């Protein structure tokens, strides 16, 4: 597995992707990718990126409907998954505990790169219009402090915990907020790795480049179209 692909997988596994060990082949694992329909362009980007590196189970992206009891919503999602592969087993050993539950590896700092962080943000980042960024770490319990330390050590990103209540106010989820000043300083390192539809999360806009290759400069004076 090349480094660029591994960096991407580390990022999405911190986010919405899931990794499982195949029961009938303990030396093989597969990864499933899921995003809301609103993020179809991003999921298609992941699909095309993965297609060139790892074989997939399906020849197209599938639709999936499920109920989210946390916020009393019915979500329509798109998903695809890889085949069960031996080369994914080390990632399963990294992200799964003995019961097969996804965890944050204690040595995640050894694996989290600029590119990994960009994919984590595209998966689980939430725009903060006043600046900075929120990472939706709702599913983690006490592992946010590991992540905060790594974000500081690897990227010099300051952070703090924000609490998010469920729609019925019965549960409180902890999310990591990346402080505006240090995030703005680091942001240029993220942009090259992000899909254009996800740039809004870091308060950036799509860059539109005009192709002027077919314009010929004949050294003539500019024409004043308003001259009678």
PyMOL commands that set and color helices and strands:
alter all, ss='L'
color gray80, all
select helices_A, chain A and resi 3-14+37-51+86-95+108-110+114-124+144-155+180-186+188-191+196-202
alter helices_A, ss='H'
color red, helices_A
select strands_A, chain A and resi 18-21+29-36+62-68+73-81+125-127+133-135+159-165+172-178
alter strands_A, ss='S'
color yellow, strands_A
deselect
rebuild
show_as cartoon
